[in-house]
Amino acid sequence: MTVVNKLASSLGIRGSDPNKELARSLADSGDVEAIKELVVNLNNKNKNIQSDCIKVLYELGELNPKLVSAYAKEFINLLDNKNNRLQWGAMTALDMITPENPKLIYNALGKIIAVADKGSVITTDHCVGILLKLCAEKQYADDAFALFLEQLQDCPTNQLPAYAEKAVPHINYQNKGKFISILNTRIRDIEKDSKRKRVEIVIKKLS
């Protein structure tokens, strides 16, 4: 049985449980040939198989990023795909593997951000994840944080608390002022009390 036969759509099962189970199995086995087969089938004519393959790959990326980090270029190329499921799935995979392949992903930030600016909320969430992971890399930290601040400035208010909270470990003396300034400017636009309070807590923690 090939790995494609284990996908949810091949099994005639609705939902993603078989795909998650396959990702767990591959994370344990490290079957590089099966992983390669999944990557090849991202171009399958059947869109359901495409979707299942990217699901398995980004789930695997979360569990064992080393097993899929070699396919960063393939994921970057998928960002142009007209299939939205593949687009945000590829962004998710890139988010998972950024610590394994930071240079390649840093060099693709122009494309990553352009796609996120026009993409879904999930796409933007994972773009922010990529930027914050790059903030942990000394050579990319300043550029990545500056790009993150642009996302923070323009993101929907619903996303603002989560982005602010995730950024806290990367705040330092040099970038704190601009970060807090953006939060203070945008907090007035947050309608939901619970979300506003989360941002207030971040500001208070850093002040």
TALIN-V748622 format. One record per residue. N is the residue number from 1. RES is the residue in one letter. D_LAST is the distance of its C-alpha to the last C-alpha in Angstrom with 2 decimals. Layout:
{{N/RES/D_LAST} {N/RES/D_LAST}}
This chain:
{{1/M/58.34} {2/T/55.95} {3/V/52.22} {4/V/52.52} {5/N/54.84} {6/K/52.06} {7/L/49.74} {8/A/49.33} {9/S/51.25} {10/S/54.06} {11/L/54.37} {12/G/54.46} {13/I/51.45} {14/R/48.94} {15/G/45.33} {16/S/43.59} {17/D/44.40} {18/P/47.02} {19/N/44.64} {20/K/41.95} {21/E/44.69} {22/L/45.97} {23/A/42.56} {24/R/42.35} {25/S/45.91} {26/L/45.27} {27/A/42.14} {28/D/44.41} {29/S/47.45} {30/G/45.94} {31/D/48.88} {32/V/48.31} {33/E/51.37} {34/A/50.22} {35/I/46.80} {36/K/48.60} {37/E/50.76} {38/L/47.74} {39/V/46.45} {40/V/49.92} {41/N/50.10} {42/L/47.00} {43/N/49.78} {44/N/52.12} {45/K/53.93} {46/N/52.90} {47/K/49.44} {48/N/49.09} {49/I/49.60} {50/Q/47.10} {51/S/44.47} {52/D/45.34} {53/C/45.17} {54/I/41.69} {55/K/40.56} {56/V/42.03} {57/L/40.60} {58/Y/36.95} {59/E/37.30} {60/L/38.86} {61/G/36.06} {62/E/33.60} {63/L/35.95} {64/N/37.19} {65/P/35.74} {66/K/38.06} {67/L/41.01} {68/V/40.03} {69/S/38.01} {70/A/41.25} {71/Y/41.44} {72/A/38.29} {73/K/40.55} {74/E/42.33} {75/F/39.14} {76/I/38.01} {77/N/41.46} {78/L/41.17} {79/L/38.23} {80/D/40.97} {81/N/42.98} {82/K/44.00} {83/N/43.69} {84/N/40.20} {85/R/40.34} {86/L/40.88} {87/Q/38.21} {88/W/35.31} {89/G/36.90} {90/A/36.92} {91/M/33.25} {92/T/32.57} {93/A/34.74} {94/L/32.99} {95/D/29.61} {96/M/31.25} {97/I/32.80} {98/T/30.23} {99/P/29.56} {100/E/33.35} {101/N/34.02} {102/P/30.94} {103/K/32.98} {104/L/35.26} {105/I/32.56} {106/Y/30.42} {107/N/33.58} {108/A/34.05} {109/L/30.64} {110/G/32.31} {111/K/34.54} {112/I/31.98} {113/I/29.63} {114/A/32.65} {115/V/33.87} {116/A/30.55} {117/D/30.27} {118/K/33.65} {119/G/33.54} {120/S/32.73} {121/V/29.42} {122/I/30.34} {123/T/30.96} {124/T/27.57} {125/D/25.82} {126/H/27.60} {127/C/27.03} {128/V/23.26} {129/G/24.08} {130/I/26.07} {131/L/23.42} {132/L/20.80} {133/K/23.58} {134/L/24.40} {135/C/20.86} {136/A/21.93} {137/E/24.84} {138/K/24.09} {139/Q/26.67} {140/Y/25.44} {141/A/21.65} {142/D/20.93} {143/D/23.44} {144/A/22.58} {145/F/18.87} {146/A/19.94} {147/L/22.40} {148/F/19.98} {149/L/17.82} {150/E/21.15} {151/Q/21.75} {152/L/18.38} {153/Q/19.27} {154/D/22.72} {155/C/22.73} {156/P/23.97} {157/T/21.45} {158/N/22.88} {159/Q/21.63} {160/L/18.10} {161/P/16.52} {162/A/18.44} {163/Y/17.66} {164/A/13.88} {165/E/14.25} {166/K/16.71} {167/A/14.67} {168/V/11.88} {169/P/14.27} {170/H/14.76} {171/I/11.39} {172/N/11.64} {173/Y/11.04} {174/Q/13.58} {175/N/12.64} {176/K/8.88} {177/G/9.33} {178/K/12.28} {179/F/11.05} {180/I/8.33} {181/S/11.11} {182/I/13.64} {183/L/12.02} {184/N/11.64} {185/T/15.21} {186/R/16.67} {187/I/15.39} {188/R/18.02} {189/D/20.70} {190/I/20.14} {191/E/23.01} {192/K/22.76} {193/D/20.67} {194/S/20.11} {195/K/18.77} {196/R/16.49} {197/K/15.09} {198/R/14.46} {199/V/12.32} {200/E/10.42} {201/I/9.92} {202/V/8.65} {203/I/6.04} {204/K/5.15} {205/K/5.78} {206/L/3.80} {207/S/0.00}}
